[in-house]
Amino acid sequence: MPFVSSTKLPKIELFPGAMSGIIAGEQIMFSFLEMEEGSQVPAHSHPHEQAGLVLEGKLQFKIGTEEKIMGPGDAFIVPANMVHSGTVLKGPAKVLDAFSPLREDYLESYNEYTQTSGSTIWD
């Protein structure tokens, strides 16, 4: 699966008002996140390093004790195990997230939703 159209990926709901299409290689994963205005990313942490790029919309994002209002072209890095959260101020918002290592929890939910398994070969 070397080429993917992000607009054609099946979407799963990660939290209310937030849908994601996911692609993954062996050591990196992209989550194409689309969020409705007013939706919130609850405060959470995970053992994965996360990088993100805001593509559309405006959101207030908090990483640890730092907070910023972000818009298109703004990027962020969340270190592993760092608490982070966000709220969409102007939507819809689109954010491209990258994770390393892979978010197995996302993959399990995604595979269950699309009724595939981790061994599925896409062609």
N, C-alpha and C positions, 0 to 999 in steps of 0.2 A: 504494500500500500504506500508507494512513494509519493503519490499525488492525491490530495483531498480537497474537495470544495467544502469549506466550513459551513456554507449555507445549506448544504444537503445532508449534514450529519443529523442523525436522530438526536433528540434533546431529552434530557432528564431534568426533573426539578430537584435542585440541590437544597433549596429552602424556599419559603413562599415568595413568589414574584421573581424567582431567579432560575433560569433554564440554562443548561449547558450541553454543548456537543463536545465530545472528547476524542482525541487521537493520542496514541502512545506508541513509542518505540521501546527499546529495551531499557533505556536509562533516563528518558525524559518524556514528559506528558504535556500536552496542550489542552486547556479547557477554554472553549469559546463561550464566555459567559454573557448572557443577555438578561438585564434586570429592569423591572418596571420602576417608574418613579415612586419614591417612598419606600421601596423595599430595603431590607436591612440584612447585612451580613452579620450574624450574631458574633459576639466576642468568642474567639476560639484559638486554639493553637494545634499544631501537628508537627511530627518529626521531619517533615519535608521542607526543603528550602523552596521558596516560591518567588517568582518574578512576575510582574504584571505590567501591562500597557493599556492605558485607557484609550479606546478607539472612538467612542461617542459618549455624550452625556456629561454629567458633572456629579461627582460623588465626594463625600467627606469620608476620609479614610484615616484610621488610627492604627499605628504600629507601635507597640510598647506604649511609651508615654508621649510619642510624637504624633501630631495630627495635622492633616493638610486637606484642603479642598483641591481636588484634581479634575482636570479636563483632558480633552483629546491631546495626545502626544506626551502626557505625563506618565512616567514609569515608576515602579517601586520594587523594592526587594524586601522580603520578609524572611529573616533568618529562621532556621529550624527551631521549633518550640517557643517562638515568640507570639504572644497574644496579639491579635489584630481583629479589627471590625470595620464596618463601613455602612453608610447610608446613601442611597441614591437621591441627590438633590434635584437633578433635572434628568428626566429620562424620556425614552428608554436609554439605558446606558449599556455599552458593550465594552467588555474588558477581555483581553487575551491573557490568560494565566499560564505560566509554565511551572512545572513541579519536577523536582528531582530529590530523591528517587520517586518512582511512580506512586501515585495515590491509589493503593490497592482497594481502598474503600470505594472510591469513585468507579474504578474498573469493575468491581463486583456488582455495584448498583447498575452501571451502564450495561454490562453483559446480561444481567437479569432482565433489565428493561427491554433490550433488543433481542432477548432470547438466544444469546450466543454464549460461547465459553471463551476462556482465555486462549484456547488453542484454535479458535476460528481463523481461517485464512481468508482474507478479503480479496476478491478479485473483480 
